[in-house]
């Protein structure tokens, strides 16, 4: 995750040192979370950030450092949300392609059905004309 996180930060115009500091801040938060809850961080939510914020203030971390650490975590949330959105967009794109393919098959079936119906009508017309011709011809010959 840290490589993607750093790449995300760089793409958003942050300096190399800031990216490195943000990455360390996120890693420190993960360690704090694991030490506090006895489990690995599965999902970062705002309530966890608030608790961490209070923890940092209680331990005497300077306001500037607290603000940077919180900004680091908010950027982590942004990248996770961005990845989820991209995954949903990809799924949505795949589903739309499936729908488009089904619609094309339906249209082809409709066209094929219309084509068949048109030929049936032509055949029936031909039979009718043939029948009428034979009927008319038969009367003449009588």
Secondary structure, 3 states (H helix, E strand, C coil): CHHHHHHHHHHCCCCHHHHHHHHHHHHHHHHHHHHHHCCCCCCCCHHHHHHHHHHHHHCCCCHHHHHHHHHHHHHHHHHHHHHHHHHHHHHHHHHHHHHHHHHHHHHHHHHHHHHHHHHHHHHHHHHHHHHHHHHHHHHHHC
